[in-house]
Amino acid sequence: MDLSIILVNYKSTSLVLDCLKSIYQQTNQYSFEIILVDNDSKDDCKEIIIQHYPSVIFISMDYNAGFARANNAGIQIAKGEFILLLNTDTIILDGAIDKSISKLKNHSDAVGCGVQLLNTDGSNQISGAHFIKGGLNTLLPLPYLGKSIRWLGYQLKAKIPSITTIKDTIEVDWIVGAYMLIRKKVIEKSGLLDNDFFMYAEEIEWCARLRKQGKLLLFAEPTVTHIGGGTSSDYYSTTESQNGKNLWDAKGKQVMLSTMVRIRKQFGVGWFLIIFATYLFEIPIFLIGLLIEKILKIGKTKYQFKNILNYTSNILVILKLFFTILLNKPHFYKVS
């Protein structure tokens, strides 16, 4: 078996069908199996999928296990030489899977690759990124401190970590989890995705371990359409365009928690304390900044006082898990 394709589903049957159709239409050069892991969707997904694609291997989780645990369940039974983690909200274009395998085979020093991801309108989408020391770029979504940090970065001419447009073939530190093609033998040495994660940041932490064995590449061609938020939008009420930037909603809470866990695991205690302290310091800064804007009527603020209250509430949730994260204890970091 050349390839094992692993899809994780949560109440997204129609997206799964579209994705599967594109896989079968566009993948002809290599032998493959498809493993679909369902995160307790509690619907008729299995019957529908098997009816249309009886060769699909279906795994039913008895709870919403999130991204890491569900993919791990698929990886553990995979028979392919290569493992492709593929989001259900993707559409394979122009033989993308065949082409990416062939290209990866030509790079013996690479352990895995991603491709140019496209929005539904054909424009380029972030497909991977470089690491920033200590994960300082994770502070950019902060309402007021984030703006100052971004301004300082521009003044220092800091390199933008995210890769939106891929030119030819480039090496990156991590690949967006919507399309990750990895050599199975590398996973056997680096380990599976970390089961502590529920959603968000898990592929970044995983890539940090994978990179210890070789390069991670992004190819300008082929391309894959990534609709975005196909599964998470069924779990959260926010849209993909918000992308976790609203740190006061449910999605933002999970993004912050997963980010803190990732920082601790990847960069250690010191950077974890620095990043978390900055998130705490944002609370009074948020309040002062909004008061100044309201009193002086400076432009039209996009923030409201309820945003501060909800942001503070989210921080308190993370604070309850502070020592669990600090001590790096095994824990399933899922918040509702």
C-alpha positions in Angstrom: 0.0 0.0 0.0 1.5 3.3 -1.0 -0.7 5.7 0.9 -3.1 5.8 3.8 -5.4 8.9 3.7 -6.9 9.8 7.1 -10.0 11.9 7.3 -11.6 13.1 10.6 -15.3 13.8 10.5 -17.7 15.6 12.9 -21.2 16.2 11.5 -19.9 17.0 8.0 -21.1 14.2 5.8 -21.7 16.3 2.7 -18.2 17.7 2.9 -16.8 14.2 3.3 -18.7 13.0 0.2 -17.3 15.9 -1.9 -13.8 15.3 -0.6 -14.0 11.5 -1.3 -15.2 12.1 -4.8 -12.3 14.4 -5.6 -9.8 11.8 -4.1 -11.1 9.0 -6.2 -11.3 11.1 -9.4 -7.8 12.7 -9.0 -5.7 9.9 -7.5 -4.7 7.2 -10.0 -0.9 6.7 -9.8 -0.5 5.2 -6.4 -2.5 2.6 -4.4 -4.3 4.0 -1.4 -6.7 3.3 1.4 -9.0 5.8 3.1 -9.6 5.7 6.8 -12.5 7.8 8.0 -12.6 8.5 11.8 -15.9 9.8 13.0 -15.9 11.8 16.2 -19.3 10.6 17.5 -21.3 12.7 15.1 -24.5 10.9 16.2 -25.9 10.9 12.7 -26.2 8.5 9.7 -22.8 9.4 8.4 -21.5 5.8 8.4 -24.4 4.4 6.4 -24.2 7.2 3.8 -20.5 7.0 3.3 -20.3 3.2 3.1 -23.2 3.2 0.6 -21.3 5.5 -1.7 -17.8 4.3 -1.0 -17.8 0.8 0.5 -14.0 0.5 0.5 -13.6 3.3 3.0 -12.4 2.0 6.4 -14.7 3.5 9.0 -13.7 4.1 12.7 -16.3 5.3 15.1 -15.0 7.1 18.2 -17.4 7.0 21.2 -16.8 10.6 22.1 -15.6 13.8 20.3 -11.9 13.1 20.4 -10.8 16.1 18.5 -8.1 16.3 15.8 -5.1 14.6 17.4 -6.7 11.5 19.0 -8.9 10.8 16.0 -6.0 11.0 13.5 -3.9 8.8 15.8 -6.6 6.2 15.7 -6.3 6.2 11.9 -2.5 6.2 11.9 -2.3 3.2 14.2 -4.1 1.0 11.7 -2.7 2.6 8.5 -0.8 0.3 6.1 0.6 2.9 3.7 4.2 3.9 3.2 2.9 7.5 3.4 0.3 9.0 5.7 -1.8 11.8 4.5 -3.8 13.8 7.1 -6.5 15.4 5.0 -9.3 17.7 6.2 -12.8 16.7 5.2 -13.3 20.3 3.9 -10.7 19.9 1.1 -11.1 19.3 -2.6 -8.2 17.5 -4.4 -7.3 19.3 -7.7 -5.4 18.2 -10.7 -3.9 15.0 -9.3 -2.6 16.7 -6.2 -2.1 13.6 -4.1 -0.2 11.7 -6.8 2.0 14.7 -7.6 2.8 15.5 -4.0 3.9 11.9 -3.3 6.1 11.9 -6.4 7.7 15.2 -5.4 8.3 14.0 -1.8 10.0 10.9 -3.1 12.4 13.1 -5.0 13.4 14.8 -1.8 15.1 12.0 0.3 16.0 14.5 3.0 12.4 15.5 3.6 10.1 13.8 6.1 6.9 15.3 4.9 5.3 18.0 2.8 2.3 20.2 2.3 0.9 22.0 -0.8 -0.4 25.3 -1.8 -3.9 25.6 -0.2 -6.5 27.7 -2.0 -9.6 29.5 -0.9 -12.8 28.6 -2.7 -12.3 31.7 -4.9 -8.9 30.5 -6.0 -6.8 32.9 -3.9 -3.9 31.6 -1.9 -4.3 30.5 1.7 -1.8 30.1 4.5 -0.3 26.7 4.0 2.5 26.6 6.5 4.8 28.8 8.6 8.1 29.3 10.3 8.6 29.2 14.1 9.0 32.4 16.0 11.2 32.2 19.1 9.1 31.3 22.1 5.9 31.5 20.1 5.8 35.3 20.4 3.6 35.6 17.3 0.8 33.9 19.3 0.4 37.3 21.1 -0.7 39.1 17.9 -4.4 38.4 18.3 -4.4 40.3 21.7 -6.8 43.3 21.2 -4.3 46.1 22.3 -1.0 44.6 23.2 -1.1 42.6 20.0 -1.2 45.8 17.9 1.9 47.1 19.8 3.7 43.9 19.3 2.9 43.9 15.6 4.0 47.5 15.2 7.3 46.7 17.0 7.8 43.7 14.7 7.4 45.9 11.6 9.9 48.4 13.0 12.4 45.7 13.6 11.6 44.3 10.1 10.8 40.9 11.6 10.1 38.1 9.2 6.4 37.3 8.7 6.1 33.7 9.8 3.1 32.6 7.8 3.5 31.4 4.2 0.6 32.4 2.0 2.2 32.2 -1.4 4.6 29.4 -2.1 7.3 30.0 -4.6 8.5 26.8 -6.1 9.6 24.6 -3.2 10.4 26.0 0.3 11.3 24.6 3.6 9.1 25.5 6.6 8.8 24.7 10.3 5.3 23.5 10.3 2.5 22.6 7.8 -1.1 23.4 8.1 -3.0 20.3 9.2 -5.5 20.5 6.3 -3.0 18.6 4.1 0.0 16.9 5.7 1.8 14.2 3.8 4.3 12.3 6.1 6.5 9.3 5.7 5.2 6.6 8.0 8.6 5.5 9.1 9.2 9.0 10.4 6.1 8.8 12.5 7.3 5.5 14.0 10.3 7.4 15.4 8.8 10.8 16.2 5.6 9.5 17.7 2.0 10.2 17.1 0.3 13.5 17.5 0.1 14.5 21.2 -3.2 13.2 22.7 -3.3 16.1 25.2 -4.6 18.3 22.4 -8.3 18.5 21.5 -8.2 21.0 18.6 -5.8 23.7 17.3 -1.9 23.8 17.6 -1.5 20.0 17.7 0.0 19.8 14.2 2.5 22.6 15.0 3.8 20.8 18.1 3.9 17.6 16.0 5.9 19.2 13.2 8.4 20.4 15.8 9.1 16.8 16.5 9.0 15.6 12.9 11.6 18.2 11.9 14.2 16.6 14.1 14.4 13.9 11.5 14.4 15.9 8.3 12.9 18.7 6.3 9.3 19.7 6.0 8.5 21.2 2.5 5.8 23.2 0.9 5.2 22.7 -2.9 3.8 25.5 -5.0 2.2 22.9 -7.1 0.0 20.9 -6.9 -2.8 22.8 -5.2 -5.7 21.8 -3.0 -8.9 23.8 -2.2 -9.5 24.2 1.5 -12.9 25.5 2.3 -12.0 26.2 6.0 -13.8 25.5 9.2 -15.7 22.5 7.8 -15.6 20.5 11.0 -14.8 23.1 13.6 -17.7 25.3 12.4 -20.1 22.6 13.4 -18.6 22.6 16.9 -18.2 26.4 17.3 -20.6 29.2 16.3 -17.8 31.3 14.9 -16.8 31.4 11.2 -13.4 30.4 9.8 -12.7 34.0 8.8 -12.5 34.9 12.5 -9.8 32.3 12.8 -9.6 32.4 16.6 -8.9 36.1 16.6 -11.8 36.8 18.9 -10.3 35.6 22.1 -13.5 36.2 24.0 -15.6 33.5 22.4 -15.7 29.7 22.8 -13.4 29.1 19.9 -10.9 31.7 21.2 -10.9 30.0 24.6 -9.9 26.6 23.0 -7.3 28.4 20.7 -5.7 30.1 23.7 -5.6 26.9 25.8 -4.1 24.8 23.0 -1.6 27.6 22.3 -0.5 27.6 26.0 -0.1 23.8 26.0 1.9 24.0 22.7 4.2 26.7 24.0 4.9 24.7 27.2 5.6 21.5 25.3 7.7 23.1 22.5 9.5 25.9 24.1 9.6 25.0 27.8 8.5 26.6 31.2 10.2 30.0 30.7 8.4 30.9 27.5 5.2 29.5 28.8 5.3 31.8 31.8 6.2 34.8 29.6 3.4 34.2 27.1 0.7 33.5 29.8 1.8 36.6 31.8 1.3 38.7 28.7 -2.2 37.3 28.2 -3.0 38.2 31.8 -1.5 41.7 31.4 -3.9 42.2 28.5 -6.9 42.3 30.9 -6.2 45.7 32.4 -4.8 47.0 29.1 -8.0 45.9 27.3 -10.1 47.7 29.9 -8.0 50.9 29.9 -7.8 51.0 26.1 -11.5 50.6 25.6 -12.3 53.2 28.3 -10.0 55.7 26.5 -11.7 55.0 23.2 -15.2 55.3 24.6 -14.5 58.5 26.6 -12.5 60.3 24.0 -14.6 58.8 21.2 -11.6 57.9 19.2 -12.9 56.5 16.0 -15.2 53.5 16.0 -14.0 50.8 18.4 -14.8 47.2 17.4 -14.7 46.1 21.0 -17.4 46.1 23.7 -17.2 45.8 27.5 -18.7 42.3 27.2 -15.7 41.3 25.2 -13.4 42.2 28.2 -15.6 40.2 30.5 -15.6 37.1 28.3 -11.9 37.4 27.6 -11.3 37.5 31.4 -13.6 34.5 31.8 -11.6 32.6 29.2 -8.3 33.4 30.9 -9.7 32.2 34.3 -10.5 28.9 32.7 -6.9 28.6 31.5 -5.7 29.7 34.9 -7.5 26.8 36.6 -5.3 24.5 34.4 -2.1 26.5 34.9 -0.2 24.0 37.1 -1.4 21.1 35.0 0.1 22.8 31.9 3.2 24.0 33.8 4.0 20.5 35.1 3.3 19.0 31.6 0.9 16.4 33.1 -1.1 14.2 30.7 -4.5 15.8 30.3 -7.1 16.1 27.6 -7.3 19.9 27.1 -10.8 20.2 25.8 -13.0 23.1 26.9 -16.6 23.8 25.8 
